[in-house]
Amino acid sequence: MLKNLFAAIPVDTSREAFDDLLNVPGLRIERIVSHGQKSPPGFWYEQDEDEWVIVLQGSATLQLEGRDTLVSLEPGDHYWIPAGLRHRVDATAPGRPTIWLAVHR
Amino acid sequence: MLKNLFAAIPVDTSREAFDDLLNVPGLRIERIVSHGQKSPPGFWYEQDEDEWVIVLQGSATLQLEGRDTLVSLEPGDHYWIPAGLRHRVDATAPGRPTIWLAVHR
């Protein structure tokens, strides 16, 4: 369990890193570090859990099924993704880490 | 509902500011901005809800009932406060805002 959100930023930029900050029944809080990764074309996340995300460093763009416009997330921007809402990560910032906090319940 | 965690930092430093980022049944995510405020001597929070907190800017010190040592929170440090655990804010950074994110459920 990661003790500090900004600690131990992985040096391997070839993949995203997922670390729990909290994991109790019904609530999981996760740090995600992206390095330019995005969802493959045509791939959609479809989750049974509600998810709230915030970008704290870097930037990201979300695509939501059925919406014409993308959701741009700069540091401090957050977004609520209710269970079942299909979504994908259209982009994360290239060349620097994007740090997300994700609350799943 | 506040759209960005780092936006609209209140200029009134005479009191703490509390703003929801999310409020859905069973989950509330709140930004707290402190300017050196702390809990009055002898005051304890005692909550029916679980709370997870993280400090993102500034610093804070928590006191938990029954523990001899204080919990020091620097940016990125987080802490889980289960329902019923009496606690107080022993200090927040003077002269600059301390930005907390608090997840209540």
Backbone of each chain as ProteinMPNN parsed JSONL, in Angstrom:
{"seq_chain_A": "MLKNLFAAIPVDTSREAFDDLLNVPGLRIERIVSHGQKSPPGFWYEQDEDEWVIVLQGSATLQLEGRDTLVSLEPGDHYWIPAGLRHRVDATAPGRPTIWLAVHR", "coords_chain_A": {"N_chain_A": [[0.863, -1.189, 0.0], [0.66, 2.084, -0.935], [2.287, 4.787, 0.609], [2.526, 7.482, 0.18], [1.208, 9.747, -2.132], [2.779, 10.983, -4.063], [5.116, 9.651, -4.027], [7.655, 7.331, -5.114], [7.355, 7.352, -7.935], [7.07, 5.527, -10.811], [9.919, 4.527, -12.72], [9.865, 3.163, -15.038], [8.593, 3.859, -18.005], [7.148, 2.564, -19.848], [4.742, 1.451, -19.339], [1.557, 1.805, -17.673], [1.178, 2.469, -14.163], [-0.304, 1.062, -11.317], [-1.387, 1.559, -8.113], [-2.601, 0.826, -4.916], [-3.883, 3.082, -2.506], [-5.673, 2.905, -0.536], [-7.64, 0.218, 0.569], [-10.463, -1.007, 1.427], [-13.405, -2.817, 2.474], [-15.762, -2.13, 0.002], [-14.656, 0.292, -0.759], [-12.098, 1.609, -2.619], [-9.082, 3.222, -3.142], [-6.982, 4.512, -5.474], [-3.802, 5.071, -6.927], [-2.884, 6.077, -10.124], [-0.399, 6.071, -12.523], [0.38, 7.422, -15.529], [2.154, 7.413, -18.632], [1.843, 8.825, -21.117], [0.316, 6.799, -22.093], [-2.657, 5.41, -23.575], [-6.052, 4.275, -24.086], [-6.425, 1.43, -26.189], [-7.453, 1.754, -29.669], [-10.923, 1.508, -30.071], [-11.214, 0.129, -27.713], [-13.057, -0.087, -24.707], [-13.58, 0.836, -21.375], [-15.717, -0.796, -19.123], [-17.374, -0.75, -16.285], [-18.389, -2.33, -13.217], [-18.353, -0.89, -10.969], [-18.808, 2.32, -9.451], [-16.812, 5.162, -10.276], [-14.654, 7.744, -9.363], [-12.545, 10.158, -10.615], [-9.532, 12.077, -10.48], [-7.182, 14.265, -11.909], [-3.933, 14.984, -10.953], [-1.345, 15.652, -11.603], [0.193, 16.372, -14.779], [-1.795, 15.568, -17.658], [-4.934, 14.585, -19.146], [-7.247, 13.022, -21.411], [-10.56, 12.109, -21.634], [-12.861, 9.873, -23.166], [-16.289, 9.491, -23.483], [-18.852, 7.143, -23.928], [-21.266, 7.827, -26.374], [-21.093, 10.537, -26.212], [-20.304, 13.47, -27.923], [-18.243, 15.269, -27.457], [-14.938, 15.368, -26.126], [-13.567, 14.876, -22.813], [-11.515, 16.977, -21.201], [-8.888, 16.818, -18.955], [-7.146, 18.676, -16.741], [-4.58, 19.461, -14.25], [-6.129, 19.076, -11.141], [-8.683, 18.909, -12.146], [-11.644, 16.975, -12.077], [-13.69, 13.997, -12.415], [-16.757, 12.229, -12.623], [-17.586, 8.946, -13.012], [-20.122, 7.016, -13.442], [-21.088, 3.621, -12.593], [-21.153, 1.372, -15.307], [-21.068, 3.258, -17.32], [-19.65, 3.488, -20.325], [-16.298, 4.089, -21.159], [-13.221, 5.534, -22.273], [-9.677, 6.122, -22.235], [-8.545, 8.671, -23.986], [-6.213, 10.076, -24.364], [-3.075, 10.662, -22.69], [-0.724, 12.906, -21.14], [2.203, 13.282, -23.085], [5.631, 12.4, -22.459], [5.879, 13.125, -19.798], [4.961, 12.306, -16.421], [1.565, 11.497, -15.787], [-0.438, 11.879, -13.063], [-2.99, 10.265, -11.51], [-5.745, 10.153, -9.268], [-7.927, 7.709, -8.228], [-11.115, 6.906, -7.147], [-12.855, 4.161, -6.237], [-15.941, 2.58, -5.829]], "CA_chain_A": [[0.0, 0.0, 0.0], [1.523, 3.253, -1.123], [2.089, 5.694, 1.738], [2.468, 8.875, -0.28], [0.742, 9.797, -3.522], [3.802, 11.476, -4.985], [6.333, 8.862, -3.829], [7.897, 6.133, -5.913], [6.867, 7.442, -9.316], [7.861, 4.496, -11.485], [10.821, 4.989, -13.78], [9.495, 2.443, -16.27], [7.542, 4.651, -18.649], [6.559, 1.769, -20.938], [3.394, 0.998, -18.983], [0.931, 2.508, -16.561], [1.375, 1.843, -12.852], [-1.512, 1.099, -10.491], [-1.062, 1.268, -6.709], [-3.654, 1.188, -3.969], [-3.62, 3.882, -1.305], [-6.621, 2.39, 0.456], [-8.486, -0.865, 0.062], [-11.329, -1.529, 2.489], [-14.627, -3.295, 1.804], [-16.621, -1.109, -0.579], [-13.95, 1.534, -1.112], [-10.691, 1.436, -2.987], [-8.519, 4.468, -3.656], [-5.863, 4.011, -6.269], [-3.012, 5.992, -7.739], [-2.51, 5.614, -11.455], [0.595, 6.925, -13.186], [0.445, 7.172, -16.972], [3.263, 8.088, -19.335], [1.433, 8.923, -22.514], [-0.542, 5.676, -22.511], [-4.081, 5.64, -23.812], [-6.754, 3.035, -24.387], [-6.318, 1.062, -27.603], [-8.629, 2.129, -30.457], [-12.048, 0.594, -29.962], [-11.322, -0.44, -26.366], [-13.848, 0.684, -23.75], [-13.784, 0.356, -20.009], [-17.107, -0.857, -18.679], [-17.118, -1.184, -14.913], [-19.519, -2.545, -12.314], [-18.196, 0.033, -9.843], [-18.683, 3.751, -9.687], [-15.426, 5.641, -10.183], [-14.392, 9.19, -9.405], [-11.121, 10.353, -10.911], [-8.987, 13.428, -10.529], [-5.806, 14.356, -12.38], [-3.195, 15.877, -10.052], [-0.211, 16.151, -12.389], [0.065, 15.954, -16.169], [-3.113, 15.843, -18.228], [-5.561, 13.423, -19.762], [-8.495, 13.237, -22.129], [-11.475, 10.972, -21.562], [-13.973, 9.771, -24.115], [-17.452, 8.812, -22.909], [-19.704, 6.629, -24.991], [-22.466, 8.591, -26.642], [-20.864, 11.98, -26.15], [-19.491, 13.931, -29.044], [-17.063, 16.016, -27.033], [-14.029, 14.718, -25.18], [-13.423, 15.54, -21.518], [-10.113, 17.294, -20.981], [-8.586, 16.911, -17.519], [-5.889, 19.311, -16.345], [-4.408, 19.237, -12.814], [-7.23, 19.518, -10.286], [-9.982, 18.575, -12.751], [-12.128, 15.662, -11.648], [-14.813, 13.518, -13.222], [-17.517, 11.14, -12.022], [-17.922, 7.938, -14.016], [-20.979, 6.028, -12.781], [-20.985, 2.238, -13.065], [-21.81, 1.068, -16.57], [-20.799, 4.261, -18.359], [-18.462, 3.056, -21.075], [-15.377, 5.209, -21.331], [-11.843, 5.184, -22.617], [-8.702, 7.202, -22.096], [-8.183, 9.03, -25.354], [-4.823, 10.551, -24.369], [-2.445, 11.245, -21.504], [0.374, 13.784, -21.55], [3.438, 12.599, -23.47], [6.906, 12.923, -21.97], [5.898, 13.427, -18.36], [3.954, 11.461, -15.771], [0.241, 11.946, -15.391], [-0.807, 11.229, -11.807], [-4.422, 10.231, -11.246], [-6.29, 9.503, -8.083], [-9.208, 7.111, -8.606], [-11.894, 6.376, -6.027], [-13.789, 3.135, -6.723], [-16.814, 2.055, -4.762]], "C_chain_A": [[0.901, 1.241, 0.0], [1.23, 4.288, -0.035], [1.96, 7.153, 1.318], [2.158, 8.896, -1.772], [1.849, 10.151, -4.51], [5.107, 10.677, -4.893], [6.422, 7.765, -4.88], [7.204, 6.208, -7.272], [7.712, 6.473, -10.149], [8.716, 5.059, -12.611], [10.523, 4.294, -15.112], [8.309, 3.166, -16.906], [6.814, 3.852, -19.732], [5.165, 1.268, -20.594], [2.866, 1.84, -17.839], [1.159, 1.737, -15.27], [0.14, 2.089, -11.998], [-1.139, 0.7, -9.063], [-2.211, 1.707, -5.81], [-3.113, 2.079, -2.848], [-4.519, 3.429, -0.165], [-7.398, 1.268, -0.204], [-9.231, -1.458, 1.247], [-12.617, -1.981, 1.799], [-15.485, -2.133, 1.287], [-15.949, 0.181, -0.972], [-12.485, 1.233, -1.413], [-10.216, 2.736, -3.6], [-7.152, 4.13, -4.237], [-5.114, 5.188, -6.898], [-2.702, 5.336, -9.07], [-1.485, 6.597, -12.004], [0.675, 6.494, -14.646], [1.615, 7.955, -17.56], [2.915, 8.141, -20.816], [0.548, 7.779, -22.974], [-1.981, 6.139, -22.743], [-4.737, 4.297, -24.108], [-6.579, 2.705, -25.869], [-7.584, 1.489, -28.36], [-9.732, 1.081, -30.315], [-12.199, -0.066, -28.604], [-12.13, 0.487, -25.468], [-13.791, 0.028, -22.385], [-15.282, 0.302, -19.75], [-17.092, -1.515, -17.311], [-18.409, -1.348, -14.122], [-19.489, -1.563, -11.145], [-18.325, 1.474, -10.335], [-17.212, 4.145, -9.544], [-15.396, 7.162, -10.268], [-12.905, 9.355, -9.642], [-10.768, 11.831, -10.863], [-7.562, 13.317, -11.055], [-5.086, 15.377, -11.504], [-1.911, 16.407, -10.677], [-0.399, 15.645, -13.804], [-1.291, 16.346, -16.718], [-3.63, 14.587, -18.905], [-6.823, 13.853, -20.484], [-9.319, 11.964, -22.061], [-12.483, 11.038, -22.689], [-15.083, 8.967, -23.444], [-18.346, 8.348, -24.034], [-20.952, 7.499, -25.14], [-22.296, 10.09, -26.545], [-19.944, 12.393, -27.291], [-18.192, 14.587, -28.58], [-16.248, 15.212, -26.024], [-13.981, 15.537, -23.892], [-11.937, 15.732, -21.259], [-9.868, 17.507, -19.492], [-7.188, 17.489, -17.32], [-5.746, 19.136, -14.826], [-5.522, 19.883, -11.981], [-8.598, 19.205, -10.843], [-10.376, 17.153, -12.372], [-13.359, 15.287, -12.459], [-15.438, 12.305, -12.552], [-17.97, 10.198, -13.124], [-18.795, 6.882, -13.338], [-20.805, 4.639, -13.398], [-21.739, 2.091, -14.379], [-21.56, 2.081, -17.67], [-19.508, 3.877, -19.086], [-17.597, 4.268, -21.387], [-14.004, 4.675, -21.722], [-10.951, 6.395, -22.403], [-8.187, 7.509, -23.492], [-6.733, 9.484, -25.45], [-4.383, 10.823, -22.944], [-1.21, 11.987, -21.981], [1.6, 12.961, -21.956], [4.638, 13.217, -22.747], [6.957, 13.323, -20.515], [4.811, 12.583, -17.711], [2.628, 12.198, -15.563], [-0.167, 11.152, -14.151], [-2.303, 11.413, -11.589], [-4.656, 9.7, -9.844], [-7.662, 8.986, -8.504], [-9.865, 6.528, -7.36], [-12.932, 5.427, -6.612], [-14.668, 2.705, -5.562], [-17.974, 1.25, -5.364]], "O_chain_A": [[1.782, 1.394, 0.846], [0.073, 4.626, 0.214], [1.354, 7.959, 2.024], [2.758, 8.168, -2.563], [1.856, 9.68, -5.647], [6.079, 10.979, -5.586], [5.421, 7.334, -5.451], [6.553, 5.257, -7.705], [8.937, 6.591, -10.183], [8.294, 5.946, -13.353], [10.892, 4.789, -16.177], [7.181, 3.096, -16.417], [5.97, 4.392, -20.447], [4.475, 0.72, -21.453], [3.625, 2.5, -17.129], [1.313, 0.516, -15.278], [-0.393, 3.199, -11.965], [-0.625, -0.396, -8.843], [-2.725, 2.819, -5.932], [-2.025, 1.848, -2.319], [-4.174, 3.552, 1.01], [-7.767, 1.349, -1.376], [-8.703, -2.299, 1.975], [-12.89, -1.576, 0.669], [-15.881, -1.258, 2.058], [-16.611, 1.088, -1.475], [-11.75, 0.688, -0.589], [-10.875, 3.291, -4.48], [-6.295, 3.544, -3.575], [-5.718, 6.166, -7.34], [-2.304, 4.172, -9.124], [-1.685, 7.811, -11.952], [0.997, 5.345, -14.952], [2.005, 9.007, -17.053], [3.613, 7.569, -21.654], [0.078, 7.775, -24.112], [-2.438, 7.13, -22.173], [-4.053, 3.303, -24.351], [-6.585, 3.605, -26.71], [-8.661, 1.578, -27.769], [-9.468, -0.116, -30.434], [-13.194, -0.746, -28.354], [-11.918, 1.7, -25.465], [-13.936, -1.188, -22.259], [-16.022, 1.22, -20.102], [-16.825, -2.711, -17.197], [-19.382, -0.619, -14.319], [-20.474, -1.418, -10.421], [-17.994, 1.794, -11.476], [-16.466, 3.529, -8.783], [-16.03, 7.772, -11.13], [-12.092, 8.752, -8.941], [-11.584, 12.703, -11.16], [-6.826, 12.398, -10.697], [-5.563, 16.498, -11.328], [-1.442, 17.488, -10.32], [-1.057, 14.628, -14.028], [-1.873, 17.344, -16.294], [-2.878, 13.657, -19.197], [-7.391, 14.909, -20.204], [-8.839, 10.879, -22.389], [-12.903, 12.116, -23.11], [-14.838, 7.888, -22.904], [-18.574, 9.084, -24.994], [-21.602, 7.855, -24.157], [-23.247, 10.839, -26.769], [-18.94, 11.739, -27.574], [-17.162, 14.468, -29.242], [-16.789, 14.483, -25.193], [-14.307, 16.724, -23.878], [-11.193, 14.762, -21.115], [-10.567, 18.289, -18.848], [-6.185, 16.874, -17.682], [-6.697, 18.704, -14.173], [-5.808, 21.074, -12.108], [-9.583, 19.228, -10.106], [-9.543, 16.247, -12.35], [-13.987, 16.131, -13.099], [-14.741, 11.463, -11.986], [-18.657, 10.609, -14.059], [-18.271, 5.951, -12.725], [-20.427, 4.501, -14.562], [-22.836, 2.627, -14.538], [-21.814, 1.794, -18.84], [-18.418, 3.94, -18.518], [-18.082, 5.316, -21.814], [-13.691, 3.502, -21.516], [-11.411, 7.537, -22.392], [-7.482, 6.703, -24.1], [-6.09, 9.304, -26.484], [-5.197, 11.171, -22.088], [-0.707, 11.74, -23.077], [1.989, 12.04, -21.238], [4.65, 14.414, -22.462], [7.983, 13.814, -20.046], [3.849, 12.189, -18.37], [2.602, 13.377, -15.207], [-0.235, 9.923, -14.178], [-2.813, 12.53, -11.497], [-3.875, 8.912, -9.313], [-8.465, 9.729, -9.068], [-9.254, 5.758, -6.619], [-13.789, 5.841, -7.392], [-14.187, 2.493, -4.449], [-18.812, 0.731, -4.628]]}, "seq_chain_B": "MLKNLFAAIPVDTSREAFDDLLNVPGLRIERIVSHGQKSPPGFWYEQDEDEWVIVLQGSATLQLEGRDTLVSLEPGDHYWIPAGLRHRVDATAPGRPTIWLAVHR", "coords_chain_B": {"N_chain_B": [[-20.88, 23.099, -6.775], [-17.552, 22.348, -6.792], [-15.39, 22.688, -9.549], [-12.708, 22.342, -10.044], [-9.976, 21.217, -8.199], [-7.911, 22.91, -7.435], [-8.808, 25.403, -7.93], [-10.181, 28.658, -7.217], [-9.179, 29.196, -4.62], [-9.828, 30.262, -1.439], [-9.652, 33.697, -0.504], [-10.064, 34.697, 1.955], [-8.519, 34.227, 4.833], [-9.239, 33.784, 7.376], [-10.772, 31.72, 8.134], [-11.53, 28.203, 7.731], [-12.257, 26.637, 4.571], [-14.818, 24.802, 3.02], [-15.682, 22.714, 0.444], [-17.692, 20.835, -1.72], [-16.677, 18.37, -4.039], [-17.822, 16.199, -5.068], [-20.991, 14.757, -4.533], [-22.814, 12.234, -3.914], [-25.283, 9.677, -3.214], [-24.087, 8.073, -0.376], [-21.429, 8.677, -0.828], [-19.164, 11.24, -0.509], [-17.066, 13.756, -1.615], [-14.737, 16.038, -0.708], [-13.231, 19.245, -0.741], [-10.999, 20.754, 1.441], [-9.766, 23.764, 2.636], [-7.313, 25.012, 4.613], [-5.943, 27.56, 6.696], [-3.766, 27.651, 8.602], [-5.495, 27.05, 10.621], [-6.663, 25.122, 13.435], [-8.013, 22.434, 15.443], [-9.908, 23.456, 18.272], [-8.494, 23.458, 21.62], [-9.065, 20.446, 23.326], [-11.243, 19.842, 21.759], [-12.799, 17.316, 19.847], [-13.236, 15.619, 16.813], [-15.872, 13.404, 16.087], [-17.104, 11.036, 14.171], [-19.815, 9.607, 12.303], [-19.314, 8.587, 9.884], [-16.971, 6.896, 7.771], [-13.763, 8.234, 6.932], [-11.421, 9.289, 4.582], [-8.437, 10.967, 4.209], [-6.297, 13.197, 2.412], [-3.43, 15.207, 2.171], [-2.666, 17.731, -0.066], [-1.429, 20.12, -0.648], [0.59, 22.292, 1.388], [0.636, 21.527, 4.895], [-0.168, 19.33, 7.642], [-1.115, 18.292, 10.953], [-2.344, 15.532, 12.625], [-4.168, 14.456, 15.486], [-4.893, 11.492, 17.117], [-7.259, 9.885, 19.132], [-6.083, 8.217, 21.985], [-3.619, 7.622, 20.991], [-0.169, 8.088, 21.342], [1.593, 9.358, 19.63], [1.665, 11.98, 17.221], [0.202, 12.397, 13.947], [1.835, 13.262, 11.161], [1.253, 15.063, 8.252], [2.4, 15.536, 5.132], [2.564, 16.961, 1.763], [0.845, 14.712, -0.305], [0.718, 12.702, 1.572], [-1.509, 10.458, 3.169], [-4.412, 9.436, 5.077], [-6.405, 7.144, 6.913], [-9.416, 7.347, 8.523], [-11.382, 5.651, 10.402], [-14.96, 5.382, 11.001], [-16.04, 6.74, 14.064], [-13.558, 6.894, 15.282], [-12.056, 9.044, 17.341], [-10.713, 12.201, 16.668], [-8.522, 14.988, 16.1], [-7.501, 18.091, 14.592], [-4.357, 18.979, 14.98], [-2.599, 20.859, 14.051], [-2.223, 23.114, 11.244], [-0.392, 24.224, 8.366], [1.086, 27.379, 8.898], [0.549, 30.592, 7.341], [0.256, 29.864, 4.695], [-1.856, 28.224, 2.285], [-3.321, 25.128, 3.21], [-4.246, 22.391, 1.426], [-6.657, 19.997, 1.46], [-7.973, 16.823, 0.516], [-10.908, 15.15, 1.12], [-12.499, 12.1, 1.57], [-15.615, 10.947, 2.211], [-17.658, 8.384, 3.465]], "CA_chain_B": [[-19.898, 21.997, -6.778], [-16.282, 22.889, -7.281], [-15.003, 21.933, -10.732], [-11.268, 22.06, -10.032], [-9.485, 21.179, -6.817], [-6.98, 23.998, -7.141], [-9.437, 26.669, -8.315], [-10.963, 29.415, -6.246], [-8.656, 29.128, -3.25], [-10.42, 31.452, -0.828], [-8.71, 34.719, -0.043], [-10.327, 34.905, 3.378], [-7.709, 33.242, 5.561], [-9.653, 33.778, 8.781], [-11.515, 30.495, 8.453], [-11.379, 27.115, 6.777], [-13.29, 26.585, 3.526], [-15.25, 23.437, 2.726], [-16.416, 22.673, -0.832], [-17.858, 19.496, -2.282], [-16.342, 18.059, -5.428], [-18.797, 15.167, -5.443], [-21.916, 14.407, -3.46], [-23.812, 11.258, -4.372], [-25.656, 8.885, -2.04], [-23.061, 7.186, 0.155], [-20.049, 9.102, -1.131], [-18.981, 12.679, -0.64], [-15.659, 14.105, -1.739], [-14.737, 17.434, -0.267], [-11.976, 19.965, -0.595], [-10.883, 21.614, 2.613], [-8.602, 24.647, 2.609], [-7.002, 25.556, 5.94], [-4.912, 28.614, 6.716], [-3.228, 27.64, 9.961], [-6.504, 26.685, 11.634], [-6.577, 23.812, 14.09], [-9.148, 22.198, 16.335], [-9.72, 24.066, 19.589], [-8.031, 22.515, 22.634], [-10.126, 19.623, 23.909], [-12.273, 19.494, 20.763], [-12.541, 16.098, 19.065], [-14.212, 15.153, 15.826], [-16.288, 12.005, 16.224], [-17.965, 10.973, 12.995], [-20.5, 8.354, 11.982], [-18.85, 8.164, 8.567], [-15.55, 6.71, 7.513], [-13.173, 9.363, 6.2], [-10.038, 9.167, 4.109], [-7.949, 12.307, 3.893], [-4.955, 13.363, 1.851], [-2.977, 16.593, 2.054], [-2.063, 17.918, -1.393], [-0.528, 21.283, -0.506], [0.695, 22.692, 2.784], [0.916, 20.41, 5.801], [-1.102, 19.24, 8.761], [-0.823, 17.293, 11.979], [-3.548, 14.958, 13.233], [-4.064, 13.737, 16.755], [-5.891, 10.433, 17.23], [-7.458, 9.546, 20.544], [-5.449, 6.989, 22.449], [-2.279, 7.436, 20.422], [0.786, 9.042, 21.895], [2.291, 10.13, 18.605], [0.856, 12.708, 16.25], [0.361, 11.979, 12.558], [2.257, 14.409, 10.355], [0.859, 14.894, 6.854], [3.016, 16.399, 4.12], [1.859, 16.745, 0.494], [0.799, 13.338, -0.787], [0.442, 11.769, 2.668], [-2.945, 10.22, 3.353], [-4.724, 8.771, 6.346], [-7.731, 6.553, 6.979], [-10.021, 7.603, 9.83], [-12.66, 4.929, 10.419], [-16.046, 5.979, 11.784], [-15.954, 6.585, 15.513], [-12.221, 7.195, 15.802], [-12.006, 10.462, 17.695], [-9.492, 12.81, 16.154], [-8.527, 16.446, 16.005], [-6.423, 18.66, 13.791], [-3.472, 19.616, 15.948], [-1.967, 22.018, 13.402], [-2.031, 23.185, 9.798], [0.725, 25.126, 8.057], [0.784, 28.806, 8.982], [1.036, 31.487, 6.298], [0.02, 29.366, 3.33], [-3.005, 27.317, 2.332], [-3.222, 23.667, 3.205], [-5.355, 21.835, 0.642], [-6.984, 18.605, 1.771], [-9.084, 16.15, -0.124], [-11.495, 14.233, 2.101], [-13.509, 11.185, 1.026], [-16.508, 10.498, 3.28], [-18.647, 7.408, 2.99]], "C_chain_B": [[-18.627, 22.507, -7.454], [-15.768, 22.027, -8.44], [-13.524, 21.564, -10.749], [-10.743, 22.207, -8.608], [-8.642, 22.397, -6.456], [-7.558, 25.37, -7.47], [-10.052, 27.343, -7.105], [-10.493, 29.16, -4.812], [-9.116, 30.399, -2.539], [-9.353, 32.428, -0.321], [-8.909, 35.035, 1.437], [-9.596, 33.821, 4.172], [-8.146, 33.107, 7.022], [-10.441, 32.523, 9.154], [-11.245, 29.437, 7.387], [-12.531, 27.133, 5.782], [-13.547, 25.133, 3.156], [-16.094, 23.455, 1.448], [-16.494, 21.247, -1.334], [-17.369, 19.436, -3.727], [-17.307, 17.008, -5.973], [-19.704, 14.94, -4.25], [-23.006, 13.53, -4.053], [-24.162, 10.389, -3.163], [-24.521, 7.938, -1.614], [-21.633, 7.583, -0.125], [-20.005, 10.617, -1.301], [-17.492, 12.963, -0.645], [-15.557, 15.614, -1.631], [-13.326, 18.0, -0.337], [-12.049, 20.806, 0.664], [-9.636, 22.467, 2.433], [-8.458, 25.27, 3.991], [-5.906, 26.607, 5.792], [-4.363, 28.711, 8.141], [-4.236, 27.259, 11.024], [-6.198, 25.305, 12.234], [-7.789, 23.653, 14.984], [-8.886, 22.883, 17.675], [-9.233, 23.015, 20.592], [-9.218, 21.742, 23.218], [-11.238, 19.253, 22.955], [-11.853, 18.238, 20.013], [-13.646, 15.932, 18.032], [-14.574, 13.706, 16.168], [-17.396, 11.8, 15.206], [-18.598, 9.594, 12.825], [-20.023, 7.775, 10.652], [-17.367, 7.819, 8.625], [-15.037, 7.917, 6.733], [-11.737, 9.014, 5.816], [-9.589, 10.565, 3.718], [-6.562, 12.231, 3.273], [-4.661, 14.857, 1.832], [-2.258, 16.736, 0.719], [-1.172, 19.142, -1.47], [-0.504, 21.656, 0.953], [1.083, 21.51, 3.653], [-0.058, 20.461, 6.963], [-0.618, 18.174, 9.733], [-2.132, 16.847, 12.597], [-3.205, 14.349, 14.583], [-5.206, 12.719, 16.806], [-6.031, 10.062, 18.693], [-6.779, 8.222, 20.88], [-4.082, 6.717, 21.858], [-1.349, 8.504, 20.972], [1.392, 9.93, 20.82], [1.304, 10.796, 17.652], [1.14, 12.164, 14.854], [0.656, 13.216, 11.721], [1.937, 14.135, 8.89], [1.517, 15.973, 5.997], [2.324, 16.13, 2.788], [1.997, 15.308, -0.021], [0.517, 12.327, 0.3], [-1.057, 11.663, 2.901], [-3.171, 9.432, 4.627], [-6.173, 8.32, 6.334], [-8.255, 6.706, 8.406], [-11.36, 6.865, 9.864], [-13.684, 5.621, 11.31], [-15.811, 5.715, 13.262], [-14.588, 6.862, 16.1], [-12.12, 8.703, 16.073], [-10.653, 11.043, 17.288], [-9.635, 14.321, 16.157], [-7.374, 16.895, 15.125], [-5.552, 19.465, 14.745], [-2.812, 20.859, 15.363], [-2.17, 21.937, 11.903], [-0.989, 24.275, 9.539], [0.3, 26.578, 8.214], [1.263, 29.544, 7.728], [0.872, 30.996, 4.877], [-1.144, 28.393, 3.383], [-2.591, 25.849, 2.419], [-4.466, 23.14, 2.501], [-5.478, 20.351, 0.951], [-8.033, 18.114, 0.779], [-9.6, 15.141, 0.899], [-12.592, 13.42, 1.424], [-14.313, 10.646, 2.214], [-17.458, 9.461, 2.713], [-19.323, 6.73, 4.188]], "O_chain_B": [[-18.667, 23.033, -8.566], [-15.714, 20.802, -8.337], [-13.13, 20.59, -11.391], [-11.029, 23.183, -7.914], [-8.657, 22.857, -5.315], [-6.881, 26.386, -7.309], [-10.395, 26.701, -6.112], [-11.302, 28.938, -3.911], [-8.819, 31.502, -2.998], [-8.313, 32.034, 0.207], [-8.017, 35.578, 2.087], [-9.999, 32.657, 4.182], [-7.506, 32.406, 7.807], [-10.74, 32.287, 10.325], [-10.789, 29.745, 6.286], [-13.633, 27.581, 6.096], [-12.618, 24.34, 2.999], [-17.113, 24.143, 1.389], [-15.491, 20.534, -1.372], [-17.622, 20.339, -4.523], [-17.569, 16.941, -7.174], [-19.255, 14.93, -3.104], [-23.986, 14.017, -4.617], [-23.414, 10.366, -2.186], [-24.061, 7.111, -2.401], [-20.708, 6.891, 0.301], [-20.715, 11.189, -2.128], [-16.749, 12.476, 0.208], [-16.206, 16.359, -2.366], [-12.352, 17.312, -0.03], [-13.043, 21.487, 0.916], [-8.567, 21.946, 2.114], [-9.355, 25.96, 4.477], [-5.068, 26.545, 4.893], [-4.491, 29.746, 8.795], [-3.888, 27.153, 12.2], [-5.562, 24.457, 11.609], [-8.507, 24.616, 15.252], [-7.753, 22.884, 18.157], [-9.519, 21.828, 20.44], [-10.245, 22.329, 23.56], [-12.094, 18.435, 23.293], [-10.703, 18.107, 19.595], [-14.83, 16.084, 18.333], [-13.708, 12.893, 16.492], [-18.497, 12.328, 15.361], [-18.004, 8.567, 13.155], [-20.295, 6.617, 10.336], [-16.612, 8.376, 9.422], [-15.778, 8.542, 5.974], [-10.958, 8.512, 6.626], [-10.283, 11.264, 2.98], [-5.771, 11.334, 3.565], [-5.531, 15.67, 1.518], [-1.354, 15.961, 0.406], [-0.25, 19.186, -2.285], [-1.453, 21.379, 1.687], [1.777, 20.599, 3.202], [-0.685, 21.486, 7.233], [0.167, 17.29, 9.391], [-2.934, 17.669, 13.04], [-2.119, 13.808, 14.794], [-6.361, 13.069, 16.561], [-5.038, 9.941, 19.41], [-6.895, 7.241, 20.145], [-3.451, 5.709, 22.174], [-1.708, 9.678, 21.052], [1.672, 11.105, 21.058], [0.253, 10.243, 17.326], [2.179, 11.551, 14.61], [-0.184, 14.107, 11.595], [2.31, 13.092, 8.352], [1.223, 17.161, 6.128], [1.565, 15.166, 2.682], [3.098, 14.772, -0.153], [0.115, 11.202, 0.002], [-1.779, 12.657, 2.838], [-2.247, 8.84, 5.185], [-7.052, 9.01, 5.818], [-7.627, 6.258, 9.366], [-12.369, 7.4, 9.403], [-13.334, 6.345, 12.243], [-15.433, 4.613, 13.659], [-14.47, 7.048, 17.311], [-12.101, 9.517, 15.149], [-9.601, 10.452, 17.532], [-10.743, 14.855, 16.211], [-6.397, 16.17, 14.939], [-5.967, 20.507, 15.253], [-2.502, 21.803, 16.09], [-2.278, 20.848, 11.34], [-0.742, 25.132, 10.388], [-0.753, 26.966, 7.707], [2.267, 29.163, 7.126], [1.316, 31.662, 3.942], [-1.396, 27.793, 4.428], [-1.636, 25.41, 1.78], [-5.592, 23.405, 2.922], [-4.553, 19.565, 0.742], [-8.858, 18.88, 0.278], [-8.826, 14.374, 1.472], [-13.492, 13.97, 0.79], [-13.772, 9.983, 3.1], [-17.999, 9.63, 1.62], [-20.188, 5.874, 4.005]]}, "name": "protein", "num_of_chains": 2, "seq": "MLKNLFAAIPVDTSREAFDDLLNVPGLRIERIVSHGQKSPPGFWYEQDEDEWVIVLQGSATLQLEGRDTLVSLEPGDHYWIPAGLRHRVDATAPGRPTIWLAVHRMLKNLFAAIPVDTSREAFDDLLNVPGLRIERIVSHGQKSPPGFWYEQDEDEWVIVLQGSATLQLEGRDTLVSLEPGDHYWIPAGLRHRVDATAPGRPTIWLAVHR"}
